[in-house]
Amino acid sequence: MIHEVIDRVRTCRNNKIKAFSEKEAVLTYFQQRYSIELSDRKYEFLLRELKELLIAPVDLVHYASVITEFKESESKPGFTEQCDLLAEQELTDIFKKYTF
């Protein structure tokens, strides 16, 4: 049961990461969100970090609220939306490092 929940969270998180696998998507995001041009060097470091995150285990502490709610009620609506928000927050924390 818990492994299924974690797998769903991992899938959600990885889908968010994969959305930024194209360089244009990353550059557009940084331009729109932070109004900056991301250098090629920063992009390469960011891409490496995203690839590492893709294979890393799910941060159970970060996603604890989603995991707990899903365990309590599998049919609870909003799982995907809440998981997406937490995944976006995780990515935003990484992206902020590249805004300097």
N, C-alpha and C positions, 0 to 999 in steps of 0.2 A: 504493500500500500504506500508506504512512505517513499519507496524508490520510484513508484509511478509518479508521485507528486513532484519529486525532485527532477525526474525526466521531463515532465511538462514545463517546469520552470526553466530548465536548461534549454529546451527547445525554444521557448519564448525569448530567452536572453540571446541565444545564438542567432535567432532570426533578426533581432535588432542589430546585432553586430554585423551580420551579413549584409544588411541594408547599407552599411558604410564600406563595403568591400570595393566599390568603384571609386576611383579617385575623384571624379566629377561630383559625386554625392558628398564626399568629405569636403571638398573645396567650396561647394555651394553652401553646405551647412555652416562652415566657418565664416563665410562671407555674410550670410544672412543673420546668423546668431550673434557673432562677435564683431562683425564689420572689419575683418582682417583677411589678408591674403596669407594662406599657409604656405611656407616655403617648402621646396622639395625635400630638404633634409628633415624638417619637422614631420612632413607627411610620411616619410619612410620610417621614422621612429614610431609614429602613431600607428601605422599599418602593422609594424612588428608587434606592438603592444596589443592591438586588436586580435591578431592571430594567436598570441599567447593566451588572451582571455577566452578565445574560442575553445581552446583545449583544456583550460583550467576548470577545476571543479566549481560548482555553484557555491557562492558565498552564502551559507545557510543562515548566518546572522542577518545579512542584508535582506534576504527573502523570507525571513521567519514569519512575518505577518501573513504573507500569501500562503505559505505552507500550512500554517496553523488553521487559517480559515478554510482551506480546501480539505484538510483532514476532518474538520468538524462537519462540513456539508459539501459533498462532491458536486451537488447540483447548484451550488451557490453562484448566482450570476455575478459577473464582474471580475472573475478570476483573470481572464486574459487582459482586461484593461488595467487592473492593478499590477499584474506582472509586467506589462509593458511600461508602466510608469516607473517601476523599480529598476527595470533594465535601462530605461532612458536616464535615470538618475545615476546609475553606475557608469554609463558611458559619458555623461556630462562631467562627472568627477575626473575622468581620464582626459577628456577634451580640454578642460580648464588648464591643465598643465602645459598645453601647447599654445596658449594665448599670449605668452610673454615674448 
